[in-house]
Amino acid sequence: MTSIKPAPPCTIVIFGAKGDLTKRLLMPALYNLANGKQLDDKLKLIGLDHNDLTTDSWRTLLNDALQSFTKDAGAEFHPAKIDQARRLEYTIFDFENAADYAKLKERLSSGNVIFYLAVAARFFGTIAEQLGKAGLLEESDGIFRRLVIEKPFGSDLPSAQALNLRVLKVAREPQIYRIDHFLGKEPVQGIMPLRFSNGTFEPMWTREYVDSVQITAAETLGIERAGNFMKRPARCATWSPTIFSAC
């Protein structure tokens, strides 16, 4: 069995640290990677958000969320137990305030950094530009800086192209990761094998016969206070065979 080389030492800065995305998807994923020895022991996580929290209260919030997953045996993330997270730091942060980015730069004067934008889409361009203006995306001497942008990357083609231009003004393409975590779900990952390994579907699943593939992910949990976050035009999610990178 081939051993997996752990990721290099780095700091992960999470914009939107208190949000639902961070609690339900990002932290469980990082927890699994840490348990699998795929993260460096020196990895640090800095959470940024406008909410009035402390490092201790943020740790408690995330710990309680992770603990709740242990009670659902059918959940994708279902560890036997949760160890208390200790490599987490929280800072109250204004995404539009240049002074806050200057303070962040002082904390990240050296070393590898991943900036993860788990925020409402309206902040994507603003945060990227502020990081660029503060010099936080500059790379040198083998040090990497990465910018991870969650879905939705634009609401249509023109808005996606406009956002792409804003981001590429402050970061190089190899630094940017556009993430749609639902493309990593098993039903989506199984579409390509289902088509190409099935003699019945393979000749039929072509552009002449298939306009789009739509997948509905039905969930039992509520959106809680995510109403304002989700205020955007309703639309069906359409899959296309695009390759997405992950950090």
C-alpha positions as CSV (number, residue, x, y, z in Angstrom):
1,M,0.0,0.0,0.0
2,T,1.4,3.4,-1.0
3,S,1.7,5.9,1.8
4,I,0.3,9.3,1.2
5,K,2.8,12.2,1.7
6,P,1.3,14.8,4.0
7,A,0.7,18.3,2.8
8,P,3.4,20.9,3.4
9,P,3.2,23.1,6.5
10,C,0.8,26.0,5.9
11,T,-1.8,28.2,7.5
12,I,-5.4,28.0,6.3
13,V,-7.4,31.3,6.6
14,I,-11.1,30.7,6.4
15,F,-13.3,33.7,5.5
16,G,-16.8,33.0,6.8
17,A,-15.6,31.0,9.8
18,K,-19.0,30.9,11.5
19,G,-21.0,29.9,8.4
20,D,-22.8,26.8,7.6
21,L,-20.4,25.8,4.9
22,T,-17.5,25.8,7.3
23,K,-19.3,23.8,10.0
24,R,-20.9,21.2,7.8
25,L,-18.4,20.6,5.0
26,L,-15.0,22.3,5.4
27,M,-14.2,21.4,9.0
28,P,-15.3,17.7,8.7
29,A,-13.1,17.5,5.5
30,L,-10.1,18.9,7.3
31,Y,-10.8,16.7,10.3
32,N,-10.7,13.6,8.1
33,L,-7.5,14.7,6.5
34,A,-5.9,15.3,9.9
35,N,-7.0,11.9,11.1
36,G,-5.5,10.4,8.0
37,K,-2.2,12.0,8.7
38,Q,-2.4,14.0,5.4
39,L,-1.9,17.4,7.1
40,D,1.3,18.6,8.6
41,D,1.4,18.8,12.4
42,K,2.3,22.5,12.2
43,L,-0.9,23.4,10.2
44,K,-2.8,26.3,11.7
45,L,-6.3,27.5,11.0
46,I,-7.4,31.1,11.3
47,G,-11.1,31.8,11.2
48,L,-12.3,35.3,10.1
49,D,-15.8,36.6,10.3
50,H,-17.8,39.6,11.4
51,N,-19.5,37.7,14.3
52,D,-18.6,38.6,17.9
53,L,-16.8,35.4,18.8
54,T,-13.6,34.5,20.6
55,T,-11.2,31.7,19.7
56,D,-12.6,29.6,22.6
57,S,-16.2,30.1,21.6
58,W,-15.4,29.4,17.9
59,R,-13.7,26.2,18.9
60,T,-16.7,25.2,21.0
61,L,-19.1,26.0,18.2
62,L,-17.2,23.8,15.7
63,N,-16.7,21.0,18.3
64,D,-20.4,20.9,19.0
65,A,-21.2,20.8,15.3
66,L,-18.7,17.9,14.7
67,Q,-20.0,16.1,17.8
68,S,-23.5,16.2,16.3
69,F,-22.3,14.2,13.3
70,T,-21.3,11.3,15.5
71,K,-25.0,10.7,16.3
72,D,-26.0,10.1,12.7
73,A,-24.7,6.7,11.5
74,G,-25.9,7.4,8.0
75,A,-24.0,10.7,7.6
76,E,-21.0,11.0,5.2
77,F,-18.9,12.2,8.1
78,H,-19.3,9.8,11.0
79,P,-16.3,9.5,13.2
80,A,-16.5,7.4,16.4
81,K,-15.4,10.4,18.5
82,I,-14.2,13.9,18.1
83,D,-11.0,15.2,19.6
84,Q,-11.1,18.8,20.8
85,A,-9.6,21.1,18.1
86,R,-6.6,23.1,19.4
87,R,-5.0,24.6,16.2
88,L,-7.8,27.1,15.7
89,E,-7.7,30.9,16.1
90,Y,-10.6,33.3,15.5
91,T,-10.5,37.0,14.7
92,I,-13.4,39.4,14.2
93,F,-12.9,40.7,10.6
94,D,-14.5,43.1,8.2
95,F,-14.2,41.8,4.7
96,E,-14.3,45.3,3.2
97,N,-11.9,47.0,5.6
98,A,-8.3,47.4,4.3
99,A,-7.0,47.9,7.8
100,D,-8.1,44.4,8.8
101,Y,-6.1,43.0,5.8
102,A,-3.0,44.9,6.9
103,K,-3.3,43.4,10.4
104,L,-3.7,40.0,8.8
105,K,-0.6,40.5,6.8
106,E,1.4,41.1,9.9
107,R,0.3,37.7,11.2
108,L,1.2,36.0,7.9
109,S,4.5,37.6,7.2
110,S,6.0,34.3,6.1
111,G,5.0,30.8,5.2
112,N,2.5,29.0,3.0
113,V,-1.1,30.2,3.2
114,I,-4.4,29.0,1.8
115,F,-7.2,31.6,1.7
116,Y,-10.6,29.8,1.7
117,L,-13.6,31.9,0.8
118,A,-16.5,30.2,2.5
119,V,-18.6,33.4,2.2
120,A,-21.6,34.8,0.2
121,A,-20.7,35.2,-3.4
122,R,-21.0,39.0,-3.3
123,F,-17.7,39.1,-1.3
124,F,-15.6,36.9,-3.6
125,G,-14.3,39.8,-5.8
126,T,-13.9,42.2,-2.8
127,I,-11.9,39.8,-0.7
128,A,-9.7,38.8,-3.6
129,E,-8.9,42.4,-4.4
130,Q,-8.2,43.3,-0.8
131,L,-5.9,40.3,-0.5
132,G,-4.1,41.5,-3.6
133,K,-3.8,45.1,-2.4
134,A,-2.4,44.0,0.9
135,G,0.3,41.9,-0.8
136,L,-1.1,38.7,0.8
137,L,-1.1,36.8,-2.5
138,E,2.6,37.4,-3.3
139,E,4.8,34.3,-3.6
140,S,8.5,34.2,-3.2
141,D,11.4,31.8,-2.2
142,G,9.3,28.7,-2.6
143,I,6.4,30.0,-0.5
144,F,3.0,29.5,-1.9
145,R,-0.2,31.4,-1.6
146,R,-3.5,29.9,-2.7
147,L,-7.0,31.4,-3.2
148,V,-9.9,28.9,-2.9
149,I,-13.3,30.2,-4.1
150,E,-16.5,28.3,-3.3
151,K,-19.5,28.0,-5.5
152,P,-21.4,29.8,-7.0
153,F,-18.7,31.3,-9.2
154,G,-21.0,33.7,-10.9
155,S,-24.7,33.3,-11.6
156,D,-24.3,33.1,-15.3
157,L,-21.5,33.1,-17.9
158,P,-21.1,37.0,-18.1
159,S,-20.9,37.3,-14.2
160,A,-18.5,34.4,-14.0
161,Q,-16.3,35.9,-16.6
162,A,-16.4,39.3,-14.8
163,L,-15.5,37.7,-11.5
164,N,-12.7,35.8,-13.2
165,L,-11.2,39.0,-14.5
166,R,-11.2,40.6,-11.1
167,V,-9.5,37.6,-9.5
168,L,-6.9,37.3,-12.2
169,K,-5.8,40.9,-11.7
170,V,-4.5,40.0,-8.2
171,A,-3.5,36.3,-8.6
172,R,-2.0,34.0,-11.2
173,E,-4.1,31.1,-12.5
174,P,-2.1,28.4,-10.8
175,Q,-2.9,30.1,-7.4
176,I,-6.7,29.9,-7.9
177,Y,-8.9,27.0,-7.1
178,R,-12.6,27.2,-8.0
179,I,-14.5,24.7,-5.8
180,D,-17.9,23.1,-6.1
181,H,-18.0,20.5,-3.3
182,F,-21.2,18.9,-4.7
183,L,-19.2,17.8,-7.8
184,G,-17.3,15.6,-5.4
185,K,-20.4,13.7,-4.3
186,E,-20.6,10.1,-5.2
187,P,-23.6,10.4,-7.6
188,V,-21.8,13.1,-9.6
189,Q,-18.5,11.2,-9.6
190,G,-20.4,8.1,-10.8
191,I,-21.8,9.8,-13.9
192,M,-18.8,9.3,-16.1
193,P,-18.2,5.6,-15.3
194,L,-22.0,5.0,-15.7
195,R,-21.9,6.4,-19.2
196,F,-18.6,5.0,-20.5
197,S,-18.7,1.6,-19.0
198,N,-22.3,0.9,-19.9
199,G,-23.0,-0.4,-23.3
200,T,-26.6,0.8,-23.2
201,F,-26.0,4.4,-22.1
202,E,-22.7,5.1,-23.8
203,P,-24.0,5.5,-27.4
204,M,-27.1,7.5,-26.1
205,W,-25.4,9.9,-23.7
206,T,-24.2,12.4,-26.3
207,R,-24.9,16.0,-27.0
208,E,-27.4,14.9,-29.7
209,Y,-29.6,13.3,-27.1
210,V,-28.8,14.9,-23.7
211,D,-29.1,18.6,-23.0
212,S,-28.1,18.5,-19.4
213,V,-27.9,16.4,-16.3
214,Q,-29.7,17.7,-13.2
215,I,-29.2,16.3,-9.8
216,T,-31.4,17.1,-6.8
217,A,-29.8,16.8,-3.4
218,A,-32.6,16.4,-0.9
219,E,-31.7,17.1,2.7
220,T,-33.6,16.9,6.0
221,L,-31.8,19.7,7.8
222,G,-33.1,23.3,7.7
223,I,-31.3,26.3,6.4
224,E,-31.5,28.0,9.8
225,R,-30.4,31.6,9.4
226,A,-29.0,31.2,5.9
227,G,-32.0,33.0,4.3
228,N,-30.1,36.2,3.5
229,F,-27.1,34.3,2.4
230,M,-29.2,32.4,-0.2
231,K,-31.1,35.3,-1.6
232,R,-30.3,34.8,-5.3
233,P,-32.3,33.8,-8.4
234,A,-33.5,30.2,-8.1
235,R,-32.1,27.9,-10.7
236,C,-31.4,24.2,-11.3
237,A,-27.8,23.1,-10.9
238,T,-26.5,21.7,-14.2
239,W,-23.6,19.3,-14.4
240,S,-21.0,19.5,-17.1
241,P,-17.8,17.5,-17.5
242,T,-15.5,20.2,-16.1
243,I,-12.5,19.3,-14.1
244,F,-12.3,21.1,-10.8
245,S,-9.1,21.2,-8.7
246,A,-8.9,20.9,-4.9
247,C,-6.2,22.0,-2.6
